[in-house]
Amino acid sequence: MRVQTIPTIEEMTPSQRVELMEELWKAMSRRPEEIESPDWHRDVLKERERALAKGEIGFIDWEDAKAEIRRRTIDRAK
């Protein structure tokens, strides 16, 4: 029998934390129906649907969105 000690999150290296998150995500993704969204998710979606219907917001092209995210990320890193 093999006994394994798992460090606390505070003791983990950043790469170990990422690996842990990836494993948790894989496990959760196997049964998405078991994951219940919090009520505030529904509230945010309803508000966005309302704003979209009133023309207060709209959609943008995915390539444009990625470019904007990259621009903001690079600007923040400077």
Buried (B, 14 or more C-beta within 10 A) or exposed (E): EEEEEEEEEEEBEEEEEEEBEEEEEEEEEEEEEEEEEEEEEEEEEEEEEEEEEEEEEEEEEEEEEEEEEEEEEEEEEE
